[in-house]
Amino acid sequence: MTDRVWKKVTKKDGGNYVFFKWNDPGDSIEGVWKGETDGKYGPLGLVEDELDGQIKSFPLHTVLIGKMEEVEVGSFVKIEYLGLSEGRSGRQYKNFEVYEA
């Protein structure tokens, strides 16, 4: 038997992310915007935490996709979950504020 060094196979962009879920109004994430990647159930946003260097992934809901289109990769951002809002059709959706420094 030969001694082999095994390494974990991941996506080309690293793929080892800490998953962040929007649960309660006021939940927020901040760091360096790394763009988006494909997730199992839809697009995921990627933000690198300035304190620990971990890349956090989170679901990019429709409203958030539109707001993040204005942010350049490499910008420092804060994304805050505002809670559920009601659209003109009466349908509820998750709403967000996005800040850029």
DRENKEDO-69569 format. One record per residue: residue number from 1; residue in one letter; y, z, x of N, C-alpha, C in turn. Coordinates in Angstrom, 1 decimal. Each point is the difference from the previous one (the first is absolute). Example, Ala and Ser with C-alpha at 12.3 -4.5 7.8 and 13.67 -1.06 7.14 Angstrom:
2
[r 1,'A',[-5.7,7.8,13.2],[1.2,0.0,-0.9],[1.2,0.0,0.9]];
[r 2,'S',[1.1,-0.7,-0.4],[1.1,0.0,0.9],[1.1,0.8,-0.8]];
***
This chain:
101
[r 1,'M',[-1.2,0.0,0.8],[1.2,0.0,-0.8],[1.2,0.0,0.9]];
[r 2,'T',[1.0,-0.8,-0.4],[1.3,0.0,0.7],[1.0,0.9,-0.7]];
[r 3,'D',[0.9,0.6,0.8],[1.0,0.8,-0.5],[1.1,-0.9,-0.5]];
[r 4,'R',[0.3,0.1,-1.3],[1.0,-0.8,-0.6],[1.2,0.9,-0.4]];
[r 5,'V',[1.1,-0.6,0.1],[1.2,0.7,-0.5],[0.4,-0.7,-1.4]];
[r 6,'W',[-0.1,0.8,-1.0],[0.3,-0.5,-1.3],[1.5,0.3,-0.4]];
[r 7,'K',[0.6,-1.0,-0.7],[1.3,0.2,-0.5],[0.0,-0.5,-1.4]];
[r 8,'K',[0.8,0.7,-0.8],[0.1,-0.3,-1.4],[0.6,-1.3,-0.3]];
[r 9,'V',[-0.6,-0.9,-0.8],[0.6,-1.3,-0.4],[1.0,0.3,-1.1]];
[r 10,'T',[1.2,-0.5,0.2],[1.1,0.1,-1.0],[0.7,-1.3,-0.2]];
[r 11,'K',[0.9,0.0,-0.9],[0.8,-1.2,-0.2],[0.8,-0.3,1.2]];
[r 12,'K',[0.4,-1.2,0.1],[0.8,-0.4,1.2],[1.3,0.8,0.2]];
[r 13,'D',[0.6,0.4,-1.2],[1.2,0.8,0.1],[-0.3,1.5,0.2]];
[r 14,'G',[-1.2,0.3,0.3],[-0.3,1.4,0.2],[-0.8,0.6,-1.1]];
[r 15,'G',[0.5,-0.1,-1.3],[-0.8,0.4,-1.1],[-0.3,1.5,-0.2]];
[r 16,'N',[0.4,0.8,1.0],[-0.2,1.4,-0.1],[1.3,0.7,-0.5]];
[r 17,'Y',[0.1,0.1,-1.3],[1.2,0.5,-0.6],[-0.3,1.3,-0.7]];
[r 18,'V',[1.0,0.9,-0.1],[0.0,1.1,-0.9],[0.5,-0.4,-1.4]];
[r 19,'F',[-0.8,0.1,-1.0],[0.4,-0.5,-1.3],[0.9,1.0,-0.7]];
[r 20,'F',[1.1,-0.5,-0.5],[1.0,0.8,-0.8],[0.0,-0.5,-1.4]];
[r 21,'K',[-0.1,1.0,-0.9],[0.0,-0.4,-1.4],[1.2,0.6,-0.7]];
[r 22,'W',[0.6,-0.8,-0.9],[1.2,0.4,-0.7],[-0.5,0.8,-1.2]];
[r 23,'N',[0.2,1.4,0.0],[-0.5,0.8,-1.1],[1.1,0.6,-0.8]];
[r 24,'D',[1.0,0.6,0.6],[1.0,0.8,-0.7],[1.4,-0.6,0.3]];
[r 25,'P',[0.9,0.0,-1.0],[1.4,-0.4,0.3],[0.5,0.9,1.1]];
[r 26,'G',[0.7,-0.7,0.9],[0.5,0.7,1.2],[-0.9,-0.2,1.3]];
[r 27,'D',[-1.2,-0.5,-0.2],[-0.8,-0.3,1.1],[0.7,-1.1,0.8]];
[r 28,'S',[0.0,0.2,1.3],[0.7,-1.0,0.9],[-0.8,-0.2,1.3]];
[r 29,'I',[0.3,-1.1,0.6],[-0.5,-0.3,1.3],[1.1,-0.6,0.8]];
[r 30,'E',[0.1,0.3,1.3],[1.0,-0.6,0.8],[-0.5,-0.3,1.4]];
[r 31,'G',[0.5,-1.0,0.6],[-0.4,-0.4,1.3],[0.4,-1.5,0.3]];
[r 32,'V',[-0.7,-0.6,0.9],[0.3,-1.4,0.3],[-0.8,-0.9,-0.8]];
[r 33,'W',[0.6,-0.9,-0.7],[-0.7,-1.0,-0.9],[-0.7,-1.0,0.9]];
[r 34,'K',[-1.4,-0.1,-0.3],[-0.8,-0.8,0.8],[-0.5,-1.3,-0.8]];
[r 35,'G',[0.5,-0.1,-1.2],[-0.4,-1.1,-0.8],[-1.1,0.3,-1.0]];
[r 36,'E',[-0.7,-1.0,-0.4],[-1.1,0.3,-0.9],[-1.3,-0.7,0.4]];
[r 37,'T',[-1.1,0.5,-0.6],[-1.3,-0.5,0.3],[-0.8,-0.1,-1.3]];
[r 38,'D',[-1.1,-0.7,0.0],[-0.8,-0.1,-1.2],[-0.9,1.2,-0.1]];
[r 39,'G',[0.0,0.6,-1.2],[-0.9,1.1,-0.2],[-1.1,-0.4,-1.0]];
[r 40,'K',[-0.9,0.9,-0.2],[-1.2,-0.3,-0.9],[0.5,-0.3,-1.4]];
[r 41,'Y',[1.0,0.7,-0.5],[0.5,-0.2,-1.3],[1.4,-0.6,-0.1]];
[r 42,'G',[0.5,-0.6,1.0],[1.3,-0.6,0.0],[0.7,0.3,1.3]];
[r 43,'P',[1.3,-0.5,0.1],[0.7,0.2,1.2],[0.4,1.5,0.3]];
[r 44,'L',[0.0,0.3,1.3],[0.3,1.3,0.5],[1.2,-0.1,0.9]];
[r 45,'G',[0.9,1.0,-0.1],[1.2,0.1,0.9],[-0.4,0.8,1.2]];
[r 46,'L',[0.6,-0.2,1.1],[-0.3,0.7,1.2],[1.2,0.6,0.6]];
[r 47,'V',[0.1,1.3,0.2],[1.1,0.7,0.7],[-0.6,0.9,1.1]];
[r 48,'E',[0.7,-0.1,1.2],[-0.4,0.8,1.1],[0.8,1.3,0.0]];
[r 49,'D',[-0.7,1.1,-0.1],[0.7,1.3,0.0],[0.6,0.2,1.4]];
[r 50,'E',[1.3,0.3,0.1],[0.7,0.2,1.2],[-0.4,1.3,0.8]];
[r 51,'L',[-0.5,1.0,-0.8],[-0.4,1.2,0.7],[-1.3,0.0,0.6]];
[r 52,'D',[-1.0,-0.5,-0.7],[-1.4,0.0,0.6],[-0.5,-1.4,0.4]];
[r 53,'G',[0.7,-1.0,-0.3],[-0.4,-1.4,0.3],[-1.1,-0.6,-0.9]];
[r 54,'Q',[-0.5,0.8,-1.0],[-1.0,-0.5,-0.9],[0.6,-1.1,-0.9]];
[r 55,'I',[-0.8,-1.0,-0.2],[0.4,-1.0,-1.0],[-0.6,0.3,-1.4]];
[r 56,'K',[1.0,0.2,-0.9],[-0.4,0.4,-1.4],[0.0,-1.3,-0.8]];
[r 57,'S',[-1.0,-0.1,-0.8],[-0.1,-1.1,-1.0],[0.2,0.5,-1.4]];
[r 58,'F',[0.5,-0.8,-0.9],[0.2,0.4,-1.3],[0.0,-1.2,-0.9]];
[r 59,'P',[-0.3,0.1,-1.3],[0.0,-1.1,-0.9],[1.4,-0.6,-0.2]];
[r 60,'L',[0.1,-1.3,0.1],[1.3,-0.7,-0.3],[0.0,-0.4,-1.4]];
[r 61,'H',[0.5,0.8,-0.9],[0.1,-0.3,-1.4],[1.0,-1.1,-0.2]];
[r 62,'T',[0.0,-0.7,-1.1],[0.8,-1.2,-0.2],[1.5,0.3,0.3]];
[r 63,'V',[0.6,1.0,-0.5],[1.4,0.4,0.2],[0.2,0.2,1.5]];
[r 64,'L',[-0.9,0.7,0.6],[0.2,0.3,1.4],[-0.1,-1.3,0.9]];
[r 65,'I',[-0.8,-0.9,-0.4],[-0.1,-1.3,0.8],[1.4,-0.7,0.0]];
[r 66,'G',[0.6,-0.1,-1.2],[1.3,-0.6,-0.1],[1.1,0.7,0.9]];
[r 67,'K',[-0.1,1.3,0.0],[1.0,0.7,0.8],[-0.3,-0.1,1.5]];
[r 68,'M',[-1.2,0.0,0.4],[-0.4,-0.1,1.4],[0.3,-1.4,0.6]];
[r 69,'E',[0.1,-1.0,-0.8],[0.3,-1.3,0.5],[1.3,-0.1,0.7]];
[r 70,'E',[0.9,0.9,-0.3],[1.4,0.1,0.6],[0.0,0.7,1.3]];
[r 71,'V',[-1.1,0.7,0.4],[-0.1,0.8,1.2],[-0.7,-0.8,1.1]];
[r 72,'E',[0.7,0.0,1.2],[-0.6,-0.7,1.1],[-1.1,0.9,0.7]];
[r 73,'V',[-1.0,-0.6,0.5],[-1.1,0.7,0.7],[0.7,0.6,1.3]];
[r 74,'G',[-0.3,1.3,0.2],[0.6,0.7,1.1],[1.2,0.9,-0.4]];
[r 75,'S',[0.4,-0.1,-1.2],[1.1,0.8,-0.5],[-0.5,1.4,-0.4]];
[r 76,'F',[0.9,1.0,0.2],[-0.4,1.4,-0.5],[0.3,0.1,-1.5]];
[r 77,'V',[-1.0,0.4,-0.7],[0.1,0.1,-1.5],[-0.4,1.3,-0.5]];
[r 78,'K',[0.5,0.3,-1.2],[-0.5,1.1,-0.8],[-0.3,-0.6,-1.4]];
[r 79,'I',[-1.2,0.3,-0.5],[-0.4,-0.5,-1.3],[-0.2,1.2,-0.9]];
[r 80,'E',[0.6,0.1,-1.1],[-0.1,1.2,-0.9],[-0.5,-0.5,-1.3]];
[r 81,'Y',[-1.1,0.7,-0.5],[-0.6,-0.3,-1.3],[0.9,0.8,-1.1]];
[r 82,'L',[0.5,-0.8,-0.9],[0.8,0.6,-1.1],[-0.7,0.5,-1.2]];
[r 83,'G',[-1.3,-0.5,-0.1],[-0.8,0.3,-1.2],[-0.1,-1.2,-0.9]];
[r 84,'L',[-0.5,0.2,-1.2],[-0.2,-1.1,-0.9],[1.3,-0.3,-0.7]];
[r 85,'S',[0.3,-1.3,-0.1],[1.1,-0.5,-0.8],[-0.5,-1.0,-1.1]];
[r 86,'E',[0.8,-0.2,-1.0],[-0.4,-0.9,-1.0],[0.8,-1.3,0.0]];
[r 87,'G',[-0.7,-1.1,0.0],[0.6,-1.3,0.0],[0.5,-0.4,-1.4]];
[r 88,'R',[0.7,-1.2,0.0],[0.5,-0.5,-1.3],[-1.1,-0.2,-1.0]];
[r 89,'S',[-1.2,-0.4,0.5],[-1.1,-0.2,-0.9],[-0.6,1.3,-0.5]];
[r 90,'G',[0.4,1.1,0.5],[-0.6,1.3,-0.4],[-1.2,0.4,0.9]];
[r 91,'R',[-0.3,-0.9,0.9],[-1.1,0.4,1.0],[0.5,0.9,1.1]];
[r 92,'Q',[-0.8,0.9,0.4],[0.4,0.9,1.1],[-0.4,-0.5,1.3]];
[r 93,'Y',[0.8,0.3,1.0],[-0.3,-0.5,1.4],[0.4,1.1,1.0]];
[r 94,'K',[-0.5,0.0,1.2],[0.4,0.9,1.0],[1.3,-0.5,0.7]];
[r 95,'N',[1.0,0.8,0.1],[1.3,-0.4,0.5],[0.3,0.7,1.3]];
[r 96,'F',[0.7,-0.7,0.9],[0.3,0.5,1.3],[1.4,-0.3,0.4]];
[r 97,'E',[0.5,0.8,1.0],[1.3,-0.2,0.7],[-0.4,-0.3,1.4]];
[r 98,'V',[0.7,-0.9,0.6],[-0.3,-0.4,1.4],[1.3,0.2,0.8]];
[r 99,'Y',[0.0,0.7,1.1],[1.2,0.2,0.9],[-0.4,-0.5,1.4]];
[r 100,'E',[1.0,-0.6,0.6],[-0.1,-0.6,1.3],[1.0,0.6,1.0]];
[r 101,'A',[-0.4,0.3,1.2],[1.0,0.6,0.9],[0.2,-1.0,1.2]];
***
